[in-house]
Amino acid sequence: MNLFISSYIPLYILIFINEMGDLNVESVLEVYNKNNIFWVIIFAFSVVSIISMIIFFNFNHTKRNTFENVESINNDILDYFITYIIPLITVDITKNTSILVNLIIFIIIGIYYIESDLMYLNILLIFVGYKVYKDKSDNIVISRKDKDYFKRNNNILCKKNWKYENLYS
């Protein structure tokens, strides 16, 4: 779930910038003060999500695996980016009803992505240099290596995610 929440961090930043009148400290404070509880919650979720991402990529147990016919699915992540448009266009941080509507949309999208095992659809992965692949066995591989690496190498040491059966990093 934290991979899903972290995928929205760029959206939170865009919403904040969109609310600013100018690019200065006064505008930052003004936006924060419009609804400081909202921004504190968003910041807390973001920090927890980033910590969870770090744990996800660094503390899973290692396993050797061979990945055959690896294909990039980074385009799927860019399609997911489209879900940013609705909240960015519609949210008004000064209206609780607007925040509630966007929260409901966020929850619906989250349930869909979590139940569909689409946790790897995270624009932050691309920002920090990861590529997302799928092999012929439907294993999802999140790596900084290029596609050819998987063709040249067998028995690759990778981190097997304990929660998702077919997710490797």
C-alpha positions as protocol buffer text, in pm:
chain_id: "A"
residue {
  index: 1
  type: MET
  ca { x: 0 y: 0 z: 0 }
}
residue {
  index: 2
  type: ASN
  ca { x: 285 y: 237 z: 73 }
}
residue {
  index: 3
  type: LEU
  ca { x: 412 y: 204 z: -284 }
}
residue {
  index: 4
  type: PHE
  ca { x: 68 y: 322 z: -393 }
}
residue {
  index: 5
  type: ILE
  ca { x: 62 y: 618 z: -152 }
}
residue {
  index: 6
  type: SER
  ca { x: 415 y: 721 z: -248 }
}
residue {
  index: 7
  type: SER
  ca { x: 310 y: 731 z: -614 }
}
residue {
  index: 8
  type: TYR
  ca { x: 103 y: 1038 z: -527 }
}
residue {
  index: 9
  type: ILE
  ca { x: 385 y: 1245 z: -376 }
}
residue {
  index: 10
  type: PRO
  ca { x: 449 y: 1430 z: -706 }
}
residue {
  index: 11
  type: LEU
  ca { x: 76 y: 1509 z: -719 }
}
residue {
  index: 12
  type: TYR
  ca { x: 86 y: 1660 z: -370 }
}
residue {
  index: 13
  type: ILE
  ca { x: 377 y: 1878 z: -478 }
}
residue {
  index: 14
  type: LEU
  ca { x: 192 y: 1986 z: -796 }
}
residue {
  index: 15
  type: ILE
  ca { x: -121 y: 2072 z: -597 }
}
residue {
  index: 16
  type: PHE
  ca { x: 87 y: 2278 z: -354 }
}
residue {
  index: 17
  type: ILE
  ca { x: 260 y: 2466 z: -635 }
}
residue {
  index: 18
  type: ASN
  ca { x: -72 y: 2516 z: -815 }
}
residue {
  index: 19
  type: GLU
  ca { x: -214 y: 2684 z: -502 }
}
residue {
  index: 20
  type: MET
  ca { x: 78 y: 2928 z: -478 }
}
residue {
  index: 21
  type: GLY
  ca { x: 38 y: 3280 z: -611 }
}
residue {
  index: 22
  type: ASP
  ca { x: 411 y: 3336 z: -661 }
}
residue {
  index: 23
  type: LEU
  ca { x: 726 y: 3135 z: -612 }
}
residue {
  index: 24
  type: ASN
  ca { x: 836 y: 3282 z: -281 }
}
residue {
  index: 25
  type: VAL
  ca { x: 838 y: 3200 z: 90 }
}
residue {
  index: 26
  type: GLU
  ca { x: 528 y: 3410 z: 158 }
}
residue {
  index: 27
  type: SER
  ca { x: 326 y: 3206 z: -93 }
}
residue {
  index: 28
  type: VAL
  ca { x: 449 y: 2881 z: 62 }
}
residue {
  index: 29
  type: LEU
  ca { x: 332 y: 2994 z: 404 }
}
residue {
  index: 30
  type: GLU
  ca { x: 4 y: 3124 z: 265 }
}
residue {
  index: 31
  type: VAL
  ca { x: -77 y: 2789 z: 98 }
}
residue {
  index: 32
  type: TYR
  ca { x: 23 y: 2599 z: 410 }
}
residue {
  index: 33
  type: ASN
  ca { x: -196 y: 2821 z: 628 }
}
residue {
  index: 34
  type: LYS
  ca { x: -503 y: 2776 z: 399 }
}
residue {
  index: 35
  type: ASN
  ca { x: -539 y: 2424 z: 541 }
}
residue {
  index: 36
  type: ASN
  ca { x: -243 y: 2331 z: 760 }
}
residue {
  index: 37
  type: ILE
  ca { x: -405 y: 2008 z: 886 }
}
residue {
  index: 38
  type: PHE
  ca { x: -439 y: 1886 z: 526 }
}
residue {
  index: 39
  type: TRP
  ca { x: -73 y: 1960 z: 450 }
}
residue {
  index: 40
  type: VAL
  ca { x: 52 y: 1802 z: 775 }
}
residue {
  index: 41
  type: ILE
  ca { x: -139 y: 1483 z: 694 }
}
residue {
  index: 42
  type: ILE
  ca { x: -7 y: 1483 z: 335 }
}
residue {
  index: 43
  type: PHE
  ca { x: 348 y: 1540 z: 461 }
}
residue {
  index: 44
  type: ALA
  ca { x: 317 y: 1260 z: 719 }
}
residue {
  index: 45
  type: PHE
  ca { x: 184 y: 1015 z: 457 }
}
residue {
  index: 46
  type: SER
  ca { x: 465 y: 1115 z: 224 }
}
residue {
  index: 47
  type: VAL
  ca { x: 737 y: 1059 z: 485 }
}
residue {
  index: 48
  type: VAL
  ca { x: 593 y: 720 z: 586 }
}
residue {
  index: 49
  type: SER
  ca { x: 564 y: 621 z: 220 }
}
residue {
  index: 50
  type: ILE
  ca { x: 923 y: 716 z: 141 }
}
residue {
  index: 51
  type: ILE
  ca { x: 1050 y: 524 z: 443 }
}
residue {
  index: 52
  type: SER
  ca { x: 841 y: 226 z: 335 }
}
residue {
  index: 53
  type: MET
  ca { x: 986 y: 248 z: -16 }
}
residue {
  index: 54
  type: ILE
  ca { x: 1337 y: 247 z: 126 }
}
residue {
  index: 55
  type: ILE
  ca { x: 1250 y: -59 z: 334 }
}
residue {
  index: 56
  type: PHE
  ca { x: 1087 y: -223 z: 30 }
}
residue {
  index: 57
  type: PHE
  ca { x: 1406 y: -192 z: -175 }
}
residue {
  index: 58
  type: ASN
  ca { x: 1657 y: -265 z: 99 }
}
residue {
  index: 59
  type: PHE
  ca { x: 1519 y: -517 z: 344 }
}
residue {
  index: 60
  type: ASN
  ca { x: 1353 y: -792 z: 142 }
}
residue {
  index: 61
  type: HIS
  ca { x: 1520 y: -1132 z: 152 }
}
residue {
  index: 62
  type: THR
  ca { x: 1743 y: -1222 z: -139 }
}
residue {
  index: 63
  type: LYS
  ca { x: 1682 y: -1502 z: -383 }
}
residue {
  index: 64
  type: ARG
  ca { x: 1836 y: -1617 z: -708 }
}
residue {
  index: 65
  type: ASN
  ca { x: 1609 y: -1614 z: -1008 }
}
residue {
  index: 66
  type: THR
  ca { x: 1618 y: -1626 z: -1385 }
}
residue {
  index: 67
  type: PHE
  ca { x: 1396 y: -1393 z: -1581 }
}
residue {
  index: 68
  type: GLU
  ca { x: 1316 y: -1487 z: -1940 }
}
residue {
  index: 69
  type: ASN
  ca { x: 1171 y: -1266 z: -2214 }
}
residue {
  index: 70
  type: VAL
  ca { x: 1181 y: -951 z: -2004 }
}
residue {
  index: 71
  type: GLU
  ca { x: 976 y: -663 z: -2143 }
}
residue {
  index: 72
  type: SER
  ca { x: 954 y: -308 z: -2019 }
}
residue {
  index: 73
  type: ILE
  ca { x: 622 y: -199 z: -1871 }
}
residue {
  index: 74
  type: ASN
  ca { x: 727 y: 160 z: -1795 }
}
residue {
  index: 75
  type: ASN
  ca { x: 452 y: 277 z: -2034 }
}
residue {
  index: 76
  type: ASP
  ca { x: 195 y: 137 z: -1792 }
}
residue {
  index: 77
  type: ILE
  ca { x: 336 y: 372 z: -1529 }
}
residue {
  index: 78
  type: LEU
  ca { x: 297 y: 669 z: -1761 }
}
residue {
  index: 79
  type: ASP
  ca { x: -68 y: 568 z: -1824 }
}
residue {
  index: 80
  type: TYR
  ca { x: -117 y: 568 z: -1448 }
}
residue {
  index: 81
  type: PHE
  ca { x: 7 y: 927 z: -1442 }
}
residue {
  index: 82
  type: ILE
  ca { x: -322 y: 1024 z: -1611 }
}
residue {
  index: 83
  type: THR
  ca { x: -499 y: 958 z: -1279 }
}
residue {
  index: 84
  type: TYR
  ca { x: -321 y: 1270 z: -1153 }
}
residue {
  index: 85
  type: ILE
  ca { x: -529 y: 1497 z: -1374 }
}
residue {
  index: 86
  type: ILE
  ca { x: -862 y: 1466 z: -1188 }
}
residue {
  index: 87
  type: PRO
  ca { x: -729 y: 1568 z: -844 }
}
residue {
  index: 88
  type: LEU
  ca { x: -500 y: 1835 z: -986 }
}
residue {
  index: 89
  type: ILE
  ca { x: -785 y: 2000 z: -1174 }
}
residue {
  index: 90
  type: THR
  ca { x: -1059 y: 1959 z: -915 }
}
residue {
  index: 91
  type: VAL
  ca { x: -912 y: 1989 z: -566 }
}
residue {
  index: 92
  type: ASP
  ca { x: -976 y: 2304 z: -368 }
}
residue {
  index: 93
  type: ILE
  ca { x: -780 y: 2275 z: -44 }
}
residue {
  index: 94
  type: THR
  ca { x: -996 y: 2537 z: 125 }
}
residue {
  index: 95
  type: LYS
  ca { x: -1315 y: 2328 z: 85 }
}
residue {
  index: 96
  type: ASN
  ca { x: -1359 y: 2014 z: 293 }
}
residue {
  index: 97
  type: THR
  ca { x: -1606 y: 1873 z: 39 }
}
residue {
  index: 98
  type: SER
  ca { x: -1347 y: 1899 z: -238 }
}
residue {
  index: 99
  type: ILE
  ca { x: -1089 y: 1725 z: -21 }
}
residue {
  index: 100
  type: LEU
  ca { x: -1345 y: 1453 z: 65 }
}
residue {
  index: 101
  type: VAL
  ca { x: -1434 y: 1391 z: -301 }
}
residue {
  index: 102
  type: ASN
  ca { x: -1068 y: 1363 z: -396 }
}
residue {
  index: 103
  type: LEU
  ca { x: -1003 y: 1135 z: -97 }
}
residue {
  index: 104
  type: ILE
  ca { x: -1283 y: 905 z: -214 }
}
residue {
  index: 105
  type: ILE
  ca { x: -1136 y: 899 z: -567 }
}
residue {
  index: 106
  type: PHE
  ca { x: -794 y: 827 z: -416 }
}
residue {
  index: 107
  type: ILE
  ca { x: -938 y: 537 z: -211 }
}
residue {
  index: 108
  type: ILE
  ca { x: -1122 y: 388 z: -511 }
}
residue {
  index: 109
  type: ILE
  ca { x: -808 y: 403 z: -726 }
}
residue {
  index: 110
  type: GLY
  ca { x: -605 y: 262 z: -437 }
}
residue {
  index: 111
  type: ILE
  ca { x: -838 y: -34 z: -385 }
}
residue {
  index: 112
  type: TYR
  ca { x: -827 y: -110 z: -756 }
}
residue {
  index: 113
  type: TYR
  ca { x: -448 y: -95 z: -777 }
}
residue {
  index: 114
  type: ILE
  ca { x: -388 y: -289 z: -455 }
}
residue {
  index: 115
  type: GLU
  ca { x: -643 y: -561 z: -537 }
}
residue {
  index: 116
  type: SER
  ca { x: -506 y: -588 z: -892 }
}
residue {
  index: 117
  type: ASP
  ca { x: -145 y: -619 z: -766 }
}
residue {
  index: 118
  type: LEU
  ca { x: -43 y: -309 z: -960 }
}
residue {
  index: 119
  type: MET
  ca { x: 172 y: -170 z: -679 }
}
residue {
  index: 120
  type: TYR
  ca { x: 465 y: -128 z: -915 }
}
residue {
  index: 121
  type: LEU
  ca { x: 279 y: 151 z: -1100 }
}
residue {
  index: 122
  type: ASN
  ca { x: 462 y: 432 z: -930 }
}
residue {
  index: 123
  type: ILE
  ca { x: 599 y: 736 z: -1112 }
}
residue {
  index: 124
  type: LEU
  ca { x: 854 y: 785 z: -831 }
}
residue {
  index: 125
  type: LEU
  ca { x: 1027 y: 465 z: -944 }
}
residue {
  index: 126
  type: ILE
  ca { x: 1107 y: 629 z: -1277 }
}
residue {
  index: 127
  type: PHE
  ca { x: 1217 y: 951 z: -1103 }
}
residue {
  index: 128
  type: VAL
  ca { x: 1473 y: 763 z: -891 }
}
residue {
  index: 129
  type: GLY
  ca { x: 1608 y: 563 z: -1185 }
}
residue {
  index: 130
  type: TYR
  ca { x: 1420 y: 234 z: -1168 }
}
residue {
  index: 131
  type: LYS
  ca { x: 1272 y: 53 z: -1464 }
}
residue {
  index: 132
  type: VAL
  ca { x: 982 y: -187 z: -1438 }
}
residue {
  index: 133
  type: TYR
  ca { x: 978 y: -511 z: -1633 }
}
residue {
  index: 134
  type: LYS
  ca { x: 758 y: -817 z: -1666 }
}
residue {
  index: 135
  type: ASP
  ca { x: 891 y: -1158 z: -1771 }
}
residue {
  index: 136
  type: LYS
  ca { x: 718 y: -1449 z: -1941 }
}
residue {
  index: 137
  type: SER
  ca { x: 615 y: -1592 z: -1601 }
}
residue {
  index: 138
  type: ASP
  ca { x: 444 y: -1261 z: -1513 }
}
residue {
  index: 139
  type: ASN
  ca { x: 710 y: -1177 z: -1255 }
}
residue {
  index: 140
  type: ILE
  ca { x: 743 y: -803 z: -1201 }
}
residue {
  index: 141
  type: VAL
  ca { x: 1102 y: -687 z: -1180 }
}
residue {
  index: 142
  type: ILE
  ca { x: 1189 y: -338 z: -1056 }
}
residue {
  index: 143
  type: SER
  ca { x: 1552 y: -267 z: -1136 }
}
residue {
  index: 144
  type: ARG
  ca { x: 1802 y: -2 z: -1235 }
}
residue {
  index: 145
  type: LYS
  ca { x: 1947 y: -249 z: -1487 }
}
residue {
  index: 146
  type: ASP
  ca { x: 1858 y: -228 z: -1853 }
}
residue {
  index: 147
  type: LYS
  ca { x: 1658 y: -494 z: -2035 }
}
residue {
  index: 148
  type: ASP
  ca { x: 1968 y: -649 z: -2194 }
}
residue {
  index: 149
  type: TYR
  ca { x: 2112 y: -725 z: -1851 }
}
residue {
  index: 150
  type: PHE
  ca { x: 1843 y: -988 z: -1801 }
}
residue {
  index: 151
  type: LYS
  ca { x: 1918 y: -1144 z: -2139 }
}
residue {
  index: 152
  type: ARG
  ca { x: 2291 y: -1168 z: -2063 }
}
residue {
  index: 153
  type: ASN
  ca { x: 2261 y: -1299 z: -1707 }
}
residue {
  index: 154
  type: ASN
  ca { x: 2101 y: -1604 z: -1550 }
}
residue {
  index: 155
  type: ASN
  ca { x: 2055 y: -1686 z: -1186 }
}
residue {
  index: 156
  type: ILE
  ca { x: 2036 y: -1320 z: -1083 }
}
residue {
  index: 157
  type: LEU
  ca { x: 2053 y: -1236 z: -715 }
}
residue {
  index: 158
  type: CYS
  ca { x: 1752 y: -1018 z: -639 }
}
residue {
  index: 159
  type: LYS
  ca { x: 1533 y: -914 z: -353 }
}
residue {
  index: 160
  type: LYS
  ca { x: 1214 y: -1117 z: -337 }
}
residue {
  index: 161
  type: ASN
  ca { x: 932 y: -919 z: -187 }
}
residue {
  index: 162
  type: TRP
  ca { x: 773 y: -1118 z: 94 }
}
residue {
  index: 163
  type: LYS
  ca { x: 429 y: -970 z: 46 }
}
residue {
  index: 164
  type: TYR
  ca { x: 389 y: -995 z: -331 }
}
residue {
  index: 165
  type: GLU
  ca { x: 465 y: -1336 z: -476 }
}
residue {
  index: 166
  type: ASN
  ca { x: 583 y: -1219 z: -817 }
}
residue {
  index: 167
  type: LEU
  ca { x: 755 y: -889 z: -731 }
}
residue {
  index: 168
  type: TYR
  ca { x: 1135 y: -864 z: -737 }
}
residue {
  index: 169
  type: SER
  ca { x: 1373 y: -574 z: -700 }
}
